[in-house]
Amino acid sequence: MKIGVLTSSRADYGIYLPLLQKMKNDYFFEIEIIAFGTHLSRLHGYTLTDIEKDKYNCIHKISSLISNDDEQSIASSYGLTVLKFADFWKMHRYDLVLCLGDRFEMCAAVQAGIPFEVKFAHLHGGETTLGAIDNIYRHQITLASFLHFTATETFTDKVRSLTNSDNNIFTVGALSLSDIKSFIPVEKQAFYEKFIIPSEEFALVTFHPETISSNDNIQYAQEMKNALATISEKIFVVITMPNADTQGSIYRKEIQKLKTEKPEKVLLIENFGKINYFSAMHYSKILIGNTSSGILEAASFGKYVINVGDRQKGRAQSSNIIDCKFEESCIVLAFDKALKLEKYEGENIYFKDHAANNIINIIKEFL
């Protein structure tokens, strides 16, 4: 079976990995990676090299991302991605194409495939993020897809509602957690030395813009920077840099200012890669920001998460999440509260055993 895999960012590629590793070793599947979006962006770490290290037989490279991140540039990138993929789908045929999540580039690639009757299998559909326009892109991808692999029953119900159908929808859990029970972090000293982290506790931080509150992002970025400056006096701060969202550069600018002001207290990472990112989560004291990994994955590492603002609003949460407003004082107060807590021992509502194997078995039975 010939499978295409759409990957537009470090984030979705890391989520795919448990599934791709199993498919590579299964003679039933012929995999072709279709890499685009920030994978080919030097500004975002040129993460195509991470894919190439995994030695797939075929990696297609499609460059369609405009470097600016204002609204016009995002819309232009969307249109350019549609045009590039119109040519791609005309030339390439697959039994099934995997797509994941809610990025605008992913949505554009999928929309271009509709006239070609491409069979898409969508992972992580049905979720809700009211603070990001990704919410719209995610639902558009759902409507264009043939198969649906959701993380929870709540999201399955949402997909049923969107598609007005009970067919082809499977609740498999969060794919990124598929092999989490057997995950072994990078040895602690080696990890700390590789990324030049002091031998002390640290907070793992990831902030993205709130893309439906674009007029507020300048203020939000400043609130973030001020809060992290205060927090950095209490704990070392490791920051992973924002993705290519609308106005993401505003946050990058404030983060880089913080690094200049607190060079001994703050570390900036463009791209950890999945193993190192999970290792960072494992060794961290706490997570801070508004990224989906805090919602989906942190509970499986026993970590509490300061979830800031509305970007993830509407997404189902485990009991490790501490929500707060996008205000300096609220972020610092929530951090002080969480710092006193011991390891989180509750469940992760996104975890189901053998997610990758279940997806593979469903695809084999279905097609």
C-alpha positions as CSV (number, residue, x, y, z in Angstrom):
1,M,0.0,0.0,0.0
2,K,1.4,3.4,-1.0
3,I,1.1,5.9,1.8
4,G,1.8,9.6,1.5
5,V,2.6,11.5,4.8
6,L,2.1,15.2,4.9
7,T,4.3,16.9,7.4
8,S,4.7,20.7,7.6
9,S,6.4,21.3,11.0
10,R,8.7,19.8,13.7
11,A,5.5,19.4,15.8
12,D,3.5,17.1,13.5
13,Y,6.6,15.1,12.5
14,G,7.3,14.3,16.2
15,I,3.7,13.2,16.7
16,Y,3.9,10.9,13.6
17,L,7.1,9.2,14.6
18,P,5.7,6.2,16.5
19,L,3.5,5.4,13.5
20,L,6.2,6.0,10.9
21,Q,8.7,3.9,12.7
22,K,6.3,0.9,12.6
23,M,5.2,1.5,9.0
24,K,8.9,1.6,7.9
25,N,9.4,-1.9,9.2
26,D,6.2,-3.3,7.7
27,Y,6.5,-4.5,4.2
28,F,2.8,-3.9,3.6
29,F,3.5,-0.2,3.4
30,E,5.4,1.9,0.9
31,I,5.9,5.3,2.6
32,E,6.6,8.6,0.9
33,I,7.2,11.7,3.1
34,I,5.9,15.0,1.8
35,A,7.8,17.7,3.6
36,F,6.8,21.4,3.4
37,G,6.0,24.4,5.6
38,T,8.6,25.2,8.2
39,H,10.6,22.1,7.6
40,L,12.3,24.0,4.7
41,S,12.6,27.3,6.7
42,R,16.1,28.3,7.9
43,L,14.4,30.7,10.4
44,H,12.7,27.7,12.1
45,G,15.7,25.4,12.2
46,Y,15.4,23.7,8.7
47,T,14.0,20.6,10.3
48,L,14.0,18.7,7.0
49,T,17.4,17.5,8.2
50,D,15.7,15.6,11.1
51,I,13.5,13.8,8.5
52,E,16.5,13.0,6.3
53,K,18.4,11.4,9.2
54,D,15.5,8.9,9.6
55,K,16.4,7.6,6.1
56,Y,13.1,7.2,4.2
57,N,13.2,5.9,0.7
58,C,11.4,8.9,-0.7
59,I,11.1,12.4,0.7
60,H,9.3,15.0,-1.5
61,K,10.2,18.7,-0.7
62,I,7.7,21.4,-1.4
63,S,8.8,25.0,-0.6
64,S,5.8,27.4,-0.2
65,L,6.2,29.4,3.0
66,I,6.7,33.2,2.7
67,S,9.1,34.4,5.4
68,N,7.0,37.2,6.8
69,D,4.2,36.4,9.3
70,D,1.7,39.2,8.9
71,E,-1.8,38.4,7.9
72,Q,-1.2,39.0,4.2
73,S,1.9,36.8,4.1
74,I,0.1,34.0,5.9
75,A,-2.8,34.2,3.3
76,S,-0.3,34.4,0.5
77,S,1.6,31.3,1.9
78,Y,-1.7,29.5,2.0
79,G,-2.5,30.3,-1.6
80,L,1.1,29.4,-2.8
81,T,0.8,26.1,-0.9
82,V,-2.5,25.3,-2.7
83,L,-0.8,26.1,-6.1
84,K,2.3,23.9,-5.4
85,F,0.1,21.0,-4.2
86,A,-2.2,21.3,-7.2
87,D,0.9,20.4,-9.3
88,F,2.0,17.7,-6.8
89,W,-1.4,15.9,-6.6
90,K,-1.6,15.9,-10.4
91,M,1.7,14.0,-10.6
92,H,1.4,11.7,-7.6
93,R,-1.1,9.1,-6.5
94,Y,-1.5,7.3,-3.2
95,D,-3.8,4.7,-1.6
96,L,-4.0,6.9,1.4
97,V,-2.4,10.2,2.6
98,L,-1.9,10.9,6.3
99,C,-2.5,14.5,7.5
100,L,-2.3,15.7,11.1
101,G,-3.6,18.5,13.2
102,D,-4.6,22.1,12.3
103,R,-1.8,24.1,10.7
104,F,-2.7,26.5,7.9
105,E,-0.1,24.9,5.5
106,M,-1.6,21.4,6.2
107,C,-5.1,22.7,5.5
108,A,-3.9,24.2,2.2
109,A,-2.2,21.0,1.1
110,V,-5.4,19.1,1.9
111,Q,-7.7,21.5,0.2
112,A,-5.7,21.2,-3.0
113,G,-6.2,17.5,-3.0
114,I,-10.0,17.6,-3.0
115,P,-10.5,17.9,-6.8
116,F,-8.1,15.0,-7.2
117,E,-10.1,12.8,-4.8
118,V,-7.1,12.2,-2.6
119,K,-8.0,9.9,0.3
120,F,-6.9,11.6,3.4
121,A,-6.6,10.1,6.9
122,H,-6.8,12.9,9.5
123,L,-5.2,12.6,13.0
124,H,-6.3,14.8,15.9
125,G,-9.5,16.0,14.3
126,G,-12.5,17.2,16.4
127,E,-10.4,19.2,18.9
128,T,-11.2,22.7,19.8
129,T,-8.8,25.7,20.2
130,L,-10.8,28.8,20.5
131,G,-7.8,31.1,20.8
132,A,-6.4,30.1,17.4
133,I,-7.6,30.3,13.8
134,D,-6.2,26.7,13.6
135,N,-9.6,25.7,14.9
136,I,-11.1,26.6,11.5
137,Y,-8.3,24.9,9.6
138,R,-8.6,21.7,11.6
139,H,-12.4,21.4,10.9
140,Q,-11.7,22.1,7.2
141,I,-9.3,19.2,7.1
142,T,-11.8,17.0,8.8
143,L,-14.4,17.7,6.2
144,A,-12.0,16.9,3.4
145,S,-10.8,13.6,5.0
146,F,-11.9,10.0,4.4
147,L,-10.6,8.4,7.6
148,H,-10.5,10.0,11.1
149,F,-8.2,9.0,14.0
150,T,-9.2,11.0,17.1
151,A,-7.7,11.3,20.5
152,T,-10.8,11.0,22.8
153,E,-14.5,10.1,22.5
154,T,-15.4,13.7,22.9
155,F,-13.4,14.6,19.7
156,T,-15.0,11.6,18.0
157,D,-18.4,13.0,18.7
158,K,-17.3,16.4,17.3
159,V,-16.1,14.7,14.0
160,R,-19.5,12.9,13.8
161,S,-21.2,16.2,14.1
162,L,-19.0,17.9,11.5
163,T,-19.2,15.1,9.0
164,N,-22.9,14.2,9.8
165,S,-21.7,10.6,9.7
166,D,-20.7,7.7,12.1
167,N,-18.5,6.1,9.4
168,N,-14.7,5.9,9.3
169,I,-14.1,7.5,12.7
170,F,-11.8,5.7,15.3
171,T,-10.8,6.8,18.8
172,V,-7.2,5.8,19.1
173,G,-5.7,8.3,21.7
174,A,-2.9,10.7,21.1
175,L,-0.4,9.2,18.7
176,S,2.6,11.0,20.3
177,L,2.0,8.9,23.4
178,S,1.8,5.6,21.6
179,D,5.1,4.2,23.0
180,I,5.3,6.5,26.1
181,K,5.4,3.6,28.6
182,S,8.7,2.4,27.1
183,F,10.2,5.8,26.6
184,I,13.7,6.2,27.9
185,P,15.0,9.8,28.2
186,V,18.4,10.8,27.2
187,E,20.8,10.3,30.1
188,K,20.5,13.3,32.3
189,Q,24.1,14.5,32.4
190,A,24.5,14.0,28.7
191,F,21.2,15.9,28.0
192,Y,22.2,18.8,30.3
193,E,25.7,19.0,28.7
194,K,24.4,18.9,25.2
195,F,22.1,21.9,25.6
196,I,24.3,23.7,28.2
197,I,21.6,23.6,30.9
198,P,22.8,24.3,34.5
199,S,22.6,21.4,36.9
200,E,19.4,22.7,38.5
201,E,15.7,22.6,38.0
202,F,14.2,24.3,35.0
203,A,10.9,25.4,33.6
204,L,10.1,24.3,30.0
205,V,8.4,27.1,28.1
206,T,6.6,27.4,24.8
207,F,4.5,30.3,23.7
208,H,2.7,30.9,20.4
209,P,0.5,33.9,19.3
210,E,-3.2,33.9,19.9
211,T,-4.1,34.1,16.2
212,I,-7.7,35.2,16.7
213,S,-6.6,38.0,19.0
214,S,-4.0,39.5,16.6
215,N,-4.6,43.0,17.9
216,D,-3.6,41.9,21.4
217,N,-0.4,40.0,20.6
218,I,2.0,42.9,21.2
219,Q,0.6,43.2,24.7
220,Y,0.5,39.5,25.3
221,A,4.1,39.1,24.1
222,Q,5.2,41.8,26.6
223,E,3.3,40.2,29.4
224,M,4.9,36.9,28.6
225,K,8.4,38.5,28.6
226,N,7.8,40.3,31.9
227,A,6.4,37.2,33.6
228,L,9.3,35.0,32.4
229,A,11.8,37.7,33.6
230,T,10.4,37.3,37.1
231,I,10.2,33.6,36.9
232,S,13.8,33.3,35.7
233,E,14.9,34.7,39.1
234,K,13.4,31.7,40.7
235,I,14.1,28.9,38.2
236,F,16.2,28.4,35.0
237,V,14.0,28.9,31.9
238,V,14.3,26.8,28.8
239,I,12.3,28.3,25.9
240,T,11.4,26.5,22.7
241,M,10.8,29.0,19.9
242,P,7.4,29.7,18.3
243,N,6.1,28.1,15.1
244,A,5.3,30.1,11.9
245,D,2.0,31.5,13.1
246,T,0.6,34.9,12.3
247,Q,2.6,37.4,14.3
248,G,4.9,34.8,15.7
249,S,7.8,37.1,15.1
250,I,6.4,39.5,17.8
251,Y,6.9,36.7,20.4
252,R,10.4,35.8,19.0
253,K,11.4,39.4,19.4
254,E,10.4,39.6,23.1
255,I,11.9,36.2,23.8
256,Q,15.2,37.4,22.3
257,K,15.0,40.6,24.4
258,L,14.6,38.4,27.5
259,K,17.6,36.4,26.5
260,T,19.7,39.5,26.1
261,E,18.6,40.8,29.5
262,K,18.9,37.4,31.3
263,P,21.7,35.6,29.5
264,E,22.6,33.4,32.4
265,K,18.9,32.5,33.3
266,V,17.4,31.7,29.9
267,L,18.1,29.2,27.2
268,L,16.5,29.4,23.7
269,I,16.0,26.3,21.6
270,E,14.9,26.4,18.0
271,N,14.3,22.7,17.6
272,F,14.8,20.0,20.2
273,G,13.5,17.1,18.1
274,K,11.1,14.6,19.7
275,I,13.5,12.6,21.8
276,N,15.2,15.6,23.3
277,Y,11.9,17.5,23.8
278,F,10.4,14.5,25.6
279,S,13.6,14.3,27.6
280,A,13.3,18.0,28.4
281,M,9.7,17.4,29.6
282,H,10.9,14.5,31.7
283,Y,13.6,16.5,33.5
284,S,11.7,19.8,33.8
285,K,10.0,20.9,37.0
286,I,7.0,22.5,35.2
287,L,5.7,23.6,31.8
288,I,4.6,27.1,31.0
289,G,2.9,28.5,27.8
290,N,0.0,27.8,25.5
291,T,1.2,24.9,23.4
292,S,-0.8,21.7,22.7
293,S,2.0,19.5,24.1
294,G,1.2,20.8,27.5
295,I,-2.4,19.7,27.2
296,L,-1.8,16.4,25.4
297,E,1.5,15.0,26.7
298,A,2.7,16.6,29.9
299,A,0.4,14.6,32.2
300,S,2.1,11.4,31.0
301,F,5.4,12.8,32.4
302,G,3.8,13.7,35.7
303,K,4.1,17.5,35.1
304,Y,1.9,20.4,36.0
305,V,1.3,22.9,33.2
306,I,0.6,26.7,33.4
307,N,-1.7,27.1,30.4
308,V,-1.8,30.8,29.5
309,G,-4.6,32.6,27.7
310,D,-7.2,31.3,25.2
311,R,-5.1,29.5,22.5
312,Q,-6.0,26.1,23.9
313,K,-9.4,27.1,25.2
314,G,-12.1,24.4,24.5
315,R,-9.6,21.6,24.4
316,A,-10.3,18.8,26.9
317,Q,-7.9,18.9,29.8
318,S,-6.4,16.5,32.4
319,S,-6.2,17.5,36.0
320,N,-2.6,18.7,35.7
321,I,-3.6,21.9,33.9
322,I,-3.6,25.3,35.7
323,D,-5.3,27.9,33.5
324,C,-4.5,31.6,33.8
325,K,-5.0,34.9,32.0
326,F,-2.4,36.3,29.6
327,E,-1.2,38.8,32.3
328,E,2.2,39.0,34.0
329,S,0.8,38.9,37.5
330,C,-1.5,35.9,36.8
331,I,1.3,33.9,35.1
332,V,3.7,34.5,38.0
333,L,1.0,33.7,40.6
334,A,0.1,30.4,38.8
335,F,3.8,29.5,38.6
336,D,4.3,30.1,42.4
337,K,1.2,27.9,43.0
338,A,2.5,25.1,40.8
339,L,6.0,25.2,42.1
340,K,4.8,24.0,45.5
341,L,3.1,21.0,44.0
342,E,4.6,17.5,43.9
343,K,4.7,15.3,40.8
344,Y,1.3,14.9,39.1
345,E,0.0,11.4,39.7
346,G,-3.4,11.6,37.9
347,E,-4.5,10.2,34.5
348,N,-3.8,11.6,31.0
349,I,-7.2,11.6,29.2
350,Y,-5.4,11.5,25.9
351,F,-3.5,8.2,26.5
352,K,-4.6,4.9,25.0
353,D,-2.4,1.9,24.7
354,H,-1.0,0.9,21.3
355,A,-2.2,3.9,19.3
356,A,0.2,3.4,16.4
357,N,-0.5,-0.3,16.1
358,N,-4.3,0.3,16.2
359,I,-4.0,2.8,13.4
360,I,-2.0,0.4,11.3
361,N,-4.5,-2.4,11.9
362,I,-7.4,-0.2,11.0
363,I,-5.7,1.0,7.8
364,K,-5.0,-2.6,6.8
365,E,-8.5,-3.7,7.4
366,F,-10.1,-0.7,5.8
367,L,-8.3,-0.4,2.5
